[in-house]
Amino acid sequence: MLQNIGSMKCSRTLWVATLFMIAFPLVYPSFTAMLFQFGSKGVVSLGLSPFFYLTSALWVASGIGIQTLRHWSWYTFGVAEALTVYLNAWSLVANSESEYKVFAFGVILLVQYLAFKLVARELRVPYLFPRIKWWESGIAGMHHVQARILHPRGPEGVFEAQLLDVSPKGCFLKIPVDFGFGEAVRIRVAAYEQEIDLPGTIVWNAKSSVTHPKGIGVQFGVLERAQRRKLRQIAKQFNQEKALTRGLPVISS
């Protein structure tokens, strides 16, 4: 079970994206009418479609859920993306007067893909889905970097932990200790010829399960430019090595 993260605030980038999600019932008809070249009949047809209202409701719910970092919002977002693809295809076939339907469909698919990548990147760490495969969760030798959590409760003020995933937004640390939700910590990492001390906040606790080892998700606080640069370098090197150990394509954070 993951601790509820709903009282945490999403990033500024994600917040802007959610505003477009919530405004979908207004933005989508305007955008598609221009791109697909709807006539007045096409606009009315879209406005009377129950499928349009179902898709709009999912987008609005996703936007509100992501703003408050609700775990379910990732799934409603995925369903809304899929339904929008169908809505686009139906709109083109039934209502479009454009001579470039394939091009228009490609453009809106590209917009949806970029939106999906943006939200996935912002939510991946530390909020919902760290890149930890279920079959790796119990393997002591899985790819990791040693880290220290500076906290008054630790022996001599320090807990030893394993960094299993990291991005510029936060990290997932494997550690058998429970922390309080919203508790302030400092993460110290020395790896890849870089040493960095990062302020953070506990945003969720993961209990040991088939999908996650026991650990914590940490949202990084405000970082200085030098800290951000070092963190990007560590995250890039870490994820490259992690991909190589799995034999997978390298994916940048």
NORTA-V355415 format. One record per backbone hydrogen bond with DSSP energy under -1.0 kcal/mol. CO is the residue of the C=O (numbers start at 1). NH is the residue of the N-H. If there is no record, write none. Layout:
co:CO nh:NH
co:CO nh:NH
This chain:
co:1 nh:207
co:5 nh:8
co:11 nh:15
co:12 nh:16
co:13 nh:17
co:14 nh:18
co:15 nh:19
co:16 nh:20
co:17 nh:21
co:18 nh:22
co:19 nh:23
co:21 nh:24
co:23 nh:26
co:23 nh:27
co:24 nh:28
co:26 nh:30
co:27 nh:31
co:28 nh:32
co:29 nh:33
co:30 nh:34
co:31 nh:35
co:32 nh:36
co:33 nh:38
co:36 nh:98
co:37 nh:97
co:39 nh:43
co:40 nh:44
co:41 nh:45
co:42 nh:46
co:43 nh:47
co:44 nh:48
co:46 nh:49
co:49 nh:53
co:50 nh:54
co:51 nh:55
co:52 nh:56
co:53 nh:57
co:54 nh:58
co:55 nh:59
co:56 nh:60
co:57 nh:61
co:58 nh:62
co:59 nh:63
co:60 nh:64
co:61 nh:65
co:62 nh:66
co:63 nh:67
co:64 nh:68
co:65 nh:70
co:66 nh:69
co:70 nh:73
co:71 nh:74
co:72 nh:76
co:73 nh:77
co:74 nh:78
co:75 nh:79
co:76 nh:80
co:77 nh:81
co:78 nh:82
co:79 nh:83
co:80 nh:84
co:81 nh:85
co:82 nh:86
co:83 nh:87
co:84 nh:88
co:85 nh:89
co:86 nh:90
co:87 nh:91
co:88 nh:92
co:89 nh:93
co:90 nh:94
co:91 nh:95
co:91 nh:96
co:100 nh:104
co:101 nh:105
co:102 nh:106
co:103 nh:107
co:104 nh:108
co:105 nh:109
co:106 nh:110
co:107 nh:111
co:108 nh:112
co:109 nh:113
co:110 nh:114
co:111 nh:115
co:112 nh:116
co:113 nh:117
co:114 nh:118
co:115 nh:119
co:116 nh:120
co:117 nh:121
co:118 nh:122
co:119 nh:123
co:120 nh:124
co:123 nh:128
co:130 nh:132
co:133 nh:136
co:136 nh:139
co:139 nh:142
co:145 nh:163
co:147 nh:161
co:148 nh:188
co:149 nh:159
co:150 nh:186
co:151 nh:154
co:154 nh:157
co:155 nh:158
co:157 nh:151
co:159 nh:149
co:161 nh:147
co:162 nh:174
co:163 nh:145
co:165 nh:172
co:169 nh:220
co:170 nh:167
co:171 nh:218
co:172 nh:164
co:172 nh:165
co:173 nh:216
co:174 nh:162
co:180 nh:183
co:183 nh:202
co:185 nh:200
co:186 nh:150
co:187 nh:198
co:188 nh:148
co:189 nh:196
co:191 nh:194
co:194 nh:191
co:196 nh:189
co:198 nh:187
co:199 nh:221
co:200 nh:185
co:201 nh:219
co:202 nh:182
co:204 nh:217
co:205 nh:3
co:206 nh:215
co:212 nh:209
co:214 nh:175
co:215 nh:206
co:216 nh:173
co:217 nh:203
co:217 nh:204
co:218 nh:171
co:219 nh:201
co:224 nh:228
co:225 nh:229
co:226 nh:230
co:227 nh:231
co:228 nh:232
co:229 nh:233
co:230 nh:234
co:231 nh:235
co:232 nh:236
co:233 nh:237
co:234 nh:238
co:235 nh:239
co:236 nh:240
co:237 nh:241
co:238 nh:242
co:239 nh:243
co:240 nh:244
co:241 nh:245
co:243 nh:247
co:243 nh:248
